[in-house]
Structure formats: structure tokens, C-alpha cells
Amino acid sequence: MNLKTVFFFLLLCFSLSWAKAQEFDFTVAQDGSGDFTTIQEAFMAVPDFRNRVTTIFLKNGTYKEKLVLPASKVNVKLIGESVAQTLLTYDDFSKKKNKFGEEMGTTGSTSFYVFADGFHAQNITFENSSGPVGQAVAVRVDGDKVIFENCRFLGFQDTLYPHGIYSRQYYKDCYIEGTTDFIFGWSTVVFENCEIFSKKGGQYITAASTEVGTKHGFVFIDCKLTGDAPENSVYLGRPWRDYAQTVFINCDMGKHIRKEGWHNWSKPQAEKTSFYAEYNSSGSGANATSRESWSRQLSAEQAEAFAAKEILKGNDGWNPLK
């Protein structure tokens, strides 16, 4: 190899390295090789109400931090090096005492609070590691136009909390696990091509609290319902609030799903006001003829209204599928 060839090779390597470095605004690495060693530091370095996207790259590692993405830190894109090895975790739970001796409660147990609009996460595992000790939230989301892509959510009861009443959220190719009510809240949410894993010891997947007048609650499209819970032991959902909405479209349901499908949470009035529906469910847990009479089996024409783009577009035409 002559000197000219060596020069051009080194120049190419430098160019590729420089281009990769420019791909992200900030890098977080626990070994000190990035801009920050903690994720919270990176969040706080984002300019308030920035119009452009701020990209933050997380190198592999276990980040034990109780995280808050403030409402002013909009349009943050958080990218993990790999979903299996980039772990954001904390271990608070509802009955744990704070420094004043008070119980934290469900919201206080949260490992990661997302208050900002325009948040986008890729290739990250989010966890509440407190174990089967009651309510313990891994992620609570209040921001609007939020996307999680190829992410994992680990916990037991109340793992994922889509909280914002006016929040729209899109989960693509994600894995979500838990025991009881492990997907719960007010938001309008689409889960597409996700795995929903019911852990042994639980009974309910969803607990929607959709506000009256809200067009959509939780919608699962082309998802797979798996788990190690016993056969015929898990309900698809129960209404935390009377106008709860939860719909499953083209989902494969394991044998752990109960034949009745739905539970009224001992609130007969919710049978008249909630909207629980399925279309084209498959698998051993799909028992259309045995479902509760107050739930619905949609026609093909009705199911067309539950396309992700239509559900999430709102008044501003947001399209996370672009």
C-alpha cells in the first residue's frame, strides 16, 4: 500500500468517524467517553422549547436514574445503542415511603416521567425493578406526539402509564410486560406490532380511563398477546373510568386470555358507557362467541376506522408513520 493510498484511507476513516459523531447532538456514556455520564444531565442541557429535534445517544449500560423530561424540553429523540443492553431503571413503588415518611403513591413510583411533547425513543429498555410489590410505574407519559420504537417496558403492576388526557402516543415493535393493569391511563394510544406479555400472578392487561368525549382510547393493531400466566386467567381489560375504550385489531391471543375477554370492574354502569371491541382476533385466546355480551365484535368496515394514522392525526394531522 503506497503513501497516497494510506492517506486516502485515513481520510476516509476520519470522515466516517466525524459523520458519525455529528449524527447525535449529545452522547451519554457511563465510562466518561460521551458528553454526559447521566441521562438527566443530557435532558437538562437541551434548550427549552427548541424547534428542531435534539438527538441524544445512549451507549450501552444500566442507568439507574429517576428521570424527568420537563415539558420545556420538547422534540427530544433518545436512541439506545441496543435495546437489550441499554437499560433505564429505578425501583420506587406506591407504598414506599418518601423522605417525609409518606407513601409515594402510583404516580410517585414512576421511574421515568415524560412531560414534553415530541419525545421519541428507540432501542431502549425501560424498567421499574421494584418487583411484585403493588403499583410500580416504569414510564408515565403526559406529552403529546410521543413515539416509542423497538423499546421494552418491564415491570409488574402498572408498568406503563399513558397519562395525558390530550396525549397521543404511538408504540411500534415494542415489548410490554406486567401483571395487573399494566397498561393504564387516559391517553389516546396505538400499539402496533407489539408483544404484550402477561406475567404469572396478574389478571388484567389494560385499565383505560378514557375521558367522555374522547374519540379513541387504547388501540392494539397486529399485536401478539403472550405470557406465562395460567390458561384462561387474564382479561383483556377493565374500565378504570366508566368511558374506557380499548380495541384489539388483528391480534393473536394466547391461551391465557379468558373466554369472557372483559371485566366490568364491578361497575354495571360501565357496561353501557365503555367501548370494548375486537376485530379478527386469532389464536387460542380468541373466543368471539364467548365474549361478554356488552363488548363488540367489529365488522371489516368498522375496523377500517381504527387505522393508526386516522386515530392519531388529531387536528394538526400528526402522522408518526412517516
N, C-alpha and C positions, 0 to 999 in steps of 0.2 A: 504493500500500500504506500503510494508516494505522499509527499507532504501536502500537495493540493487536495488529494482525496481525504486525508486526515482532517484538514482544515474544514472542508465542507461537511464532513461527518460530525465534527464537534459543533459546527454552526447549526446543523440540523437538530442535534440533541438539545442545544441551548434554546433554540426556537420552540421546540416542543415543550420543554420544561417551562419556558416563560409563558407560553399559551395556556398551559395547564394551571399555572399559578394565577393567571388573570381570570380564570373561569369562575372563581369564587371571590366575594368581597372580603370574607373573613374565614379563617380556619381555626377550629378548636381541636386541641390535642393535649392530652394529659401529660405527655412527655416533654412539653415545652417547645415542640417543633412548629407550633402554629402561632396565631396571633393572640390566642387566649387559651387558658387551661380549663376554664369552666364555661358552660353554655350561657349561664346568666350574665356573665361579663359581656359575651358577644351580643346578647339581646340588648343590653343597655347601651352598647356602642352604636346601635342602629339609629340614624337620625329620626327624630319624631316626624310622623306624617310624611315620610318620603314618598314621592310619586312613583319612583322606579322600584323595581324588585331588589331587595338586598339578599344575596345568597350567602349562606353560612354552611361550610363543610365540616362535618364531624368525623374525625378519624376514629377508628375502632377503639372501643373501650367501654367500661361501665361507669356512667356518670351518675353518681348518687347525689342528686340535687333536687330540692323542691323548687320547681321552676314557675316563673310568671312571665308571660309575654304580654306586656302592658298594651292597652288599647291604642296608645300613640305609636307603637312600633308596627306599623302596617306593612303589608306586602313583603313579609319575610319568607324566604324559601330555605328550609332546613334539610340538608341532604346528608345522609349517613354513608359511611364508606361501605358498609354491608349490613343488611337487616339483621343477620344472625349475630353480629359482633358489635353493633352499635346500640347500647342499652341505656335508656334513660329511666331511672328508678328512684323510688322513695318508699317509705314504709309507715306512713301515718294511717290511722283508721278512725272511725267515727267515735268510738268510746275511749280513745287515747286522750290523755289529759294534756292540755297546753301548760305553759309556764305559770298560769294563774289557777291551775287546778280544775279548769273547766273542760268538759268533753268537747272535742273538736267538731263533732257532727259530720254529716256526709260531705258537705262542701269543703269543710276544713281538712278532710282526709286527702284531698286531691294531690297527686304528685306533680301534675303539670296543668297550669291554667292558661288557656288561650283566649285572651280578651280582644286581640287585634283582628281586624279584617284582613282578608287576603293572605292568610297563612297557608303554606304549602309544605308538607313533609313527605320525604321519600326515603325508603330503605332504612327505617328506624324501628326499634322495638321500644314500646312504652310500657312501663310496669308499675303496679303497686305490689310491693313484695311483702306486705304485712301478713298474708296468708288468710285462712278461713276464720276471720275474727269479726265478721259483720261487714257493714258498708265500708268500702275502701276503694276510692276512685283513682284510676290511673291517669285519665285525661278528662278535663272538663273544658268544653268549647262554647264560648259565647260569641266569638267573632263571626262575621258574615263572609261568604265566599271562601270557605275553607276546604282544602283538599288534603287527603291522606292517600298516598300511593305506595303499594308494596310495603306496608307497615304492619307491625304486630302489636296487639294490645293484650297484656297479660294481667290477670287478677282473679278474684273470686266473685264476691257480691258487688254490684255497681261498678263494674270495670270502666265502662265508657259512658260519659255524661254529656250528650249534646244538649246544652242548657239554654242557649239563647233563643228566646221566643221568635225573633226575626232572623235567626241564623239559618243559612243554607250551607249544607256540608255534603261533600262527595268523597266516598271511600271506595277505592279501586284496588282490586287484587290484595286485599288485606286479610289478616287473620285476627279474630277477636274471640277471646275465651272468657269463661266465667261460670258462676253457679246460678245465682238468683238475680233477676232484673239486671243483667249485666250489660244491657244496652237500654238506657232510660233517659227521659227528658222531653223537652218542649220542641226542639228544633225540627226543621224540615231536612231530612237526611236520605240520601240514596246510597245504598251499599251494592256495589256491582262486582260480580265475580269474586266474592269474598267467602272465606271459610268461617263459619260460626260454630265454635266448639263448646258444647255444654259439658262442664266438668261434673264428676260424680258429687252428689250432695246438693245439687240445685234442682229447681223445678220450673223456672220461668226464664225465657230468653229476653223478652222485651217488657218494658213498662213505660209506654208512651204517656205523655201528659199534654198532648196536643191542645192548643187553645181553641175555643169555639170560634169558628170563622176562618181558621187556618185551612188552606186547601189540602195540604199534604202533611203527614207525619213521617213515619219511617217506611221506606220502600226498599225491599230486597229484590234485586234482579240477578238472575243466573247465579245464585249463591248455593253453597253446599253446607247443609246443616249436619255436623258430625258431633261426636262426643263419646265419653266413656261412662255417661250416666246410664242407669239401667233402662231396659226396654220399656216403652210406654210410660215414661216418668216425667217428661218435660213438656210444658205448654209453650206454644209459640209466643204467647203474650198475655198480659193482663192490663187493664186500664188504671194507670196511676191517677189520672183525671178522667172525668166522665166522657170527654170528647176525643179520647185516644184514637189515633189512626195508625194502623200497621198493615202493610200489604206485602205479600210474597208473590213474585212473578217468576215462573220457570225455575223454581228452586228444587234441589234434590234433598230430600229429608230422610234422615236416618231413622232407625227403629226406635230410638229413644223418644221420638216425638209422640205425644199422647194422641189417641184417636180423636178425642174431642177438639183438640187443637188450641182452644182458647179458654180462658177463665175470666169470670166477671168480677173478681176480687171481692166477692160477697156484696156487690152493689148491683142489684137488679136493674136500677135505672140506667146504668151504663150500657146495658144490652140494647137500649133504644137509641142512645146517643153516640156510641163509639162506632168506628168503621174498621172492621177486621175482615180481611179478604185474601183470597188466593186465586192464582190462575196457573193452570198446568203444572201443579206440583207433582213431583215424581219421587220414587224411592219407597222403601217400606214404611216410612212415616207419613206418606201421603194417603190419607183416608177421607176422600172428599165426602163420601156418603155418611160418614160417622161424625163429621164436624158439628159443633154447636149450631143449633138452628138459627141463632141470631147473627152468625158470621155469614160471609158471602163467598160464593164461587163465581168469579167473573167470567164473562164471555170474552171471546177474542177481541171483539170490538171495544168492549170496556177496558180491556187490558192495554190497548194501544195508548190510552191516556196516561199510562204510567211509565212512559219513556223518560230516562234520566234528564235529557235536555229540556223536556217540557216541564218537568217537576221543578227544576232548579232555576229556570230562566228569570223568574220574578218580573219586576217592572223595568229592570235595566238590561235584560237579555243576556244575563251571565250564562256562559257555556263552558263548563270545566272540561268538556270532552275535546276541546280544540287541541 
